[in-house]
């Protein structure tokens, strides 16, 4: 608490605290949503299983419009990445050095999760656990890595995409929305693979709006300090003010770089987004649910659909409408300390929250206290509160153990001397980062019933660790003279 108080006191006046609040709320809602919708059961062998309750609760589909907050995650990511890249370049850094710097806070906590799960799977294998069951458990625990892959790709593309934003402004996300529409048309009339590009185009579109929001700040506000990614709250004193990039004239029309943030615009985004969402889902062919429903052919989130982007527009309008009261509230010391505390370990919370569920299920099953009431029954609803409380306790223990990895990574980042990367280091940075993404992607794409001796596919694990190792060596200064 003492450190949180120090960080709160050192917060610069120009920091956009609202971004930190949105990030913390988004991750908290993801965690609560995954936990709350879990249905426990048993397979034919008597082993515990889990699945989503959405397939059995169709009346709850409209509620997913509130629970689906990944667009908020990417929106604030775009804002923070634009702020971080601008600061880095103002201090003499280049794009490769920025990407290397960014990798520390994202890759280190992820490496800890994968290594711990691999060791646990190896121990389970030595005890004779069935390979298919082993993979199923690890697959469930690593579901968060699917979303992390998308964000890692978006981070890597930030330098060129921000350059496009500076040149073409809001025309860039509009073009990306058009590409999402083409992908949706493809999967509506053909195989779902025709929309594979939407994984990139959809999240990039929301991320670009974060750039425009960052550029919408007035020169008097000053640059944001502190968080540079959706998992970071760096010590405010470590950040340095730089000139605001959008303080000059702005282009008219869709090529404007600044996001309009007036109340009429916010209302138009909220009403227009909700209207489009209703037309696309209730009238149109897109599912009403904004989260994955087992057995449904179409999915609004994997990959992002036009309906999800309509929801993102409505969320952006609501965010802009609530910005003024939220800023006043965050001006108080206590709420701001809480937001700082959550952001210091927010990636750890996100990465480990399903591992907490695996551990709790295993513990309750071992002592014979695992309830498996039918979904929607009174017993199932009554079990929600103690289930969530127990999960929160288990996650708190995991965060206490692994959270320092994330907080140390933040201190390491902010204390680094800015240097420009040579050509060889730039190539190695991109290669290492690509290997990290590739390894995580292979793991996410491998079926949950695949017989994997280490739970995680060995090629995925080797590729990821090789990439993470290269990035670690580069951050330590290896090859800096090459």
N, C-alpha and C positions, 0 to 999 in steps of 0.2 A: 504493500500500500504506500510505503514511503516513496518508492521509485515512481509509482503512478502519480503521486502528488507532485514530484519534481518535474515529470514530463508535462503535466497539466500546467504548471506554473510557467514553464519555458515555451509554451505553445505560442508561436508568432501570431500577431493579429491578423495577418493575411491568409492564414490556413483555412481551407474549406473543410470545416469539421463535418459538414453534412455528408460528404463523401465517405468519411470513416463510419458514420452512423449507418448509412445505407449498406455498406459492405458487411458490417456486423449483423444487421438485421437479415440480410439476404442469406448469409450462411446459417444463422440461427433457424430460419424458416426451412431451409433445406434439411437440416438435421431433424427438426421436429416433424417435418412431413414424412421423411423416411421412417422414423421411429413409430410415429402414430399410425401409419397405414400398414404396419407389419401384421401379418396373420401367421400364427405358429401352428404347425401340425406335425405329423410324423409320416415317414415314407413306409413302404411295405416291410422294410427291415426294422422298423421301430425307431429309426434315428430322427432327430428333430429336423424339421424343414421350415422354410419361411417363404412367403410370397406377398404380393401387394393386395390390399383389400379392395382396390378400385374396381376390379372385375366383378365383385359381388355387391358393390354399392353404386349403381348407376345414378342414383339421385345426387351423389356427391360430385359428379363431374363438373358442374359449374363452380364448385368450391375450389377446384384446381386453378381457376383463374387468379385466385389469391395466393395459392401455394406455389405456383410456378414463378420463381424469382430469379431464374438464371439470366434473363435479360438485364435485370438490375446489376447482377454480378459483372456482366460484360460492359455495361454502360459506365459504371464507376471505374472499371479497369481501363477503359479508353481515356477517361479523364485523367487518371493517375499516371498512365503510361505517357500521355502527352506531356504532363507536367515533369515527369522524371527525365524524359528524353530532352526536353528543352533545357532543363538545368544541367544535364550532363554535357550537352554540346556547348552551353555557355561557359562552362569551366574547362573547355578545351578537349573534351572527349569525342569519340566518334561512335558510329553505330555498332561496330563489332565490340568495342569496349563496353558500351551500354548493355548489349545483350549478355556479355560475360558477367557483368555486374548483376544483372537481373536474375541470372540463373542460380545464384547462391541461395536466395531466399526461397525459391521454388523447388530446387532439386534436392537440397540437403534434407528437409523433412520427408520428402517423398522417398529418398534412398533409405532413410531409417525405417519407414513403413515396410518397404519391400524386403529389406534384409531381415527384419524381425519376423515377418510372415514366412519367409523362406526357411529360416531356422525352425520355426514352429512346424512347418510342413515336413521338414526333414525328420524332426522328432516323431511326428505322427506316423511317418512312413516306417520308421524303425519299430514302432509299436504295432505295425501291421495294418494300419488304416487303409481301407480301400482307396485306390488311386482316383477313381471317379468322385467319391465322396470328398476326398482331400481337395480336389480341384474345385468342387462346388463351394466349399467353405472359403477358399482363397478367392474365388471369383466374386463371391458376395462381398467379402471384405474390401476388395479393390474396385468396386463399382465407382467410387469417387474419382478414380484415375481416368475414367472415360471423359468426364468433364474437364479434368486437368489437361488432357491431351489437346482438346480444342483451345483452351486458353493459352497453352504453351505455343501453339501454332500462331495464334493471334499476336502474342507478344513478339515472336520472331519477325512477323510481318509489320510491326509497328513503324520502323523507320521508313520503308517505302510507302506504306499506306498514309502515314502522316504527311509525307511529301505530296502525295496525291490530294490529301485534304487541303493543304496550304495552297494548292494550285486550283482545284476545282470545287472545294467546299462541299456543300450538301448535295451536290450532284453525284458524288461518289456513293453515299448510302442509297440514294434513289436508284442508281444503276445496279447496285447489289440486290436491292429488293426486286428489281425486274428479273435478275438471274434466278432468284428464289422462286419467283412466279413460274419461270420456264421449267425449273426442276419439279415444282408441284404439278404442273401440267403433264410432265413426263410420267410421274408415278401414278397420276390419276388415270392415265390412258395406257400405261404399260407397267413394266416391272419397277419395283421400288428403287432399284439401283440407279435409275435415271435421275433420282434426286440426291445422289451422293454428294454432289457439289454443294448442296445446301448446308452441309456441316460447316463449310468454310464461309460461303456467301452470307448465310444468315447471321452468324455471330460477328462477322466482320462488319455487317451493316450496323448492328447495335454498337459495336466498338467505335465505329466512325462517329456516331452521335456523341460519344464521350469526348472525342477530339473537339467537336463543335461546342460542346458545353464548356470545355476548358477555355477555348478561345473567346467565349462569351463574357468572360470576366472583364471588368473594367480596369484600366490602368491603376486606378486608385486602390483597387483591392489588393494588388500585389500578387505574386505567384504563390501557389499553394505550397505548404511545407509538409514534410513528413511522409505520408504513405505514397509509395511509388508503384504498388501493385496490390491486388486484392488480398494480399496476405501480409501487409506491412504497415506498421506504425513505427517509424524510426524516431529517435529522439529529436524533438523539434529544433534544438539548438544546432544540430548537425546540418541543417539545411540553409542554403544561402539564397538570398533573393536575386532574381535576374529580371531583366526587362520583360515586360509582357509582350508576347509575340503578336498579339492582335490589336495593339493599341492604335494602329493606323487605320486608314479607311478600309472598309469592307466592300466586297463585290456585291452587286445587286442580284436578286433572284436566287435560283437554286445553286449558284456558284458562290454564295456568301459563305464565309467560314464560321461565323458566329451563330450559335444556336439561339433563335428568338426565345426569350424567357419571360416575356410579359404575361400577365394574368390571362388576357384574351387568348393568346397562343396556347397557354397551358390548358385552358378549358377546351379549346378546339382539339388539341391532341387527345385529351381524355374522352370527350364525347365522340370524336371521329374514330378513335381507336376502338372504343366499345361498340359503336355502330357497325364498323367493318367486321369486328370479331363476331357479332351476332349474325350478320349476313353470311359470313364464311362458314360458320359452324351450324347454326340452327337452320338456316335456309340452304346454305351450300353444302359441299360434300366433306368438308373437313370435320374431324371429331370434335365434340364439345370439350372433352377432357384435354387439358394442356400437359398432362403427365402420361407416362407410358401405361397403357391398359393391356394386360396380358390377353392375347388372342385377337386384338384389333389389327387389321391390315395396315391402316394409316396411323402415323404417330406424329403429333405436332412438334415434338421436341427432338426427336432423333430420326431424321435431321430436322432442323427448324423449318417451319412452314410459314406461309403467308399469314395464317391465323395467329401463330406465335408472334410474328412481327407486328400484327395489329394489337396484340396484347402489350407488346413492348412500347408501342406508341401511347397507349392508354396509361401505362405505368409511368412513362416519362412525363405525361401531363400531370398526373397525380404528384409525382416527385417535385415538379416545379411549383405546384400549388402549395405544397406543404413546406417549401424551403424556408420561408421567412419565420414561421413559428418554430420550426426545428432548429434554426440557427439561434434563436433567442433561448431556447431550452438548453442547447449545448453550450451556451455561454456560462452556465452554472458549473461550478467546480465538480460536484458529485457526478452528474450524468456524463460529463466529459471524461472523468477518470475511468468510469465503467467502460466507455467506448474505447478508450486507449487500451485498457486491459484486455478486452476481447480481441482487438486488432493485433495485439502483440503475439497471439497464439491462434489466430483465426484459421490459418491453413492447417495447423495441427488438429484443430477441432474438426475441420472438414474431412481430413484424410482418415482420422481414426474413429469417426462416429459409428461406422458400420462394424468395425472391429470390436467396438464396445458391445454392440448387439450380439456378435458371435460369442464373445466371452460370457456375457450374461446368460445366453441361452444354454451354453455348455455347462455353466455353473448350476443353474436351476435344474437342468436335466440330471446332472450328477447327483444332486441331493433329492431327486424325486419330487421337485416342486414346480416343474414346468407346466403351466396351464395351457391347454389347447382348445379353448371354447370356440364354437362356430362363429364365423365373422358375422357381425351385426346383432348377435345375441346380447342379452343383458349382461351376461358374464364377460363377454368380450369388451363391451363398453366400460364395464366396471373395472376391468383390468388395465385400461388405458392409463389412468393416473399413476398407480404404483409402478407400472411398466416404464413410464417416462421418468419417474423419479429414480428408479434403480439404474436405468441407463445413464442418467445424468451423473450419478455417483461413480459408475465405472468409467465414464468418459473423463470425469474430473481427475481420476487417478492417472489415466493415460496421458492427459495433458500435463499433469504435474511431472511425469517422468520424461515425456518427449518434447514438451513445449520449449524447454531451454535450448533445444537445437535450433528452433526457429528464431528465438530472441537473440541468440548469439550470432546467427547469420545476419540479422538486421544490423547489429553493432559492427560486425565485420564490414558490411557493405558501406555504411556511412562513414567509416573511418578510412576507407581506401583513398589513396592518392589517384587522382584522375590521370590516366595516361592514354595516349593514342596507340591502338594496336597496329603492329606491323602486318604486312600481307600474310605471312605465314601464320601468325597468331590469329588473324581474322578468319582464315580458312579453317584452322583447327577449332576455333570457337563455333563456327557454323556446323562443322562436321560433328563435334561433340554434342551440340544442342540437337541436331537432327537425329543422332543415335539415341538420345534420351527419348525423344518423341516416338521414334520408331519402335523402341522396346516397349513403351507403354501402349502403343497402338496394337502391337501384336498380342499383348496380354489381353487387352480389352476385346479384340476380335476373336480370340480363341474360345470355343464353346465351353460353357460351364461344366459340361459332363465329360470333357476330354480327360483321358487318363494321364495326368501329368505327375511325375514322381516328386516334384518340388512344389506342386500347386501352381506356381507360375511357370509358363513354358520356358524351358531352358534357353532357347535362342533369344527370347524376349529379355530374360534376365541378363544374359551375357551382353547383349547389345546395349541395354540400358546402363549397366555398370561400367561398360567401356566408355560410353559417352560421358557419364557422370565423373569418371576418373579423369578423363581429358580436361573437362571443365575445371575440376578441382586443381589439377596441376597448373593450368593457365592462370587461375586466380592467385595461386601461390607465387607467381612470378616466373614460373618455368618458361623458358624460351623467349623471355622478354627482350633478349639481345639479338634474337634471330630475325 
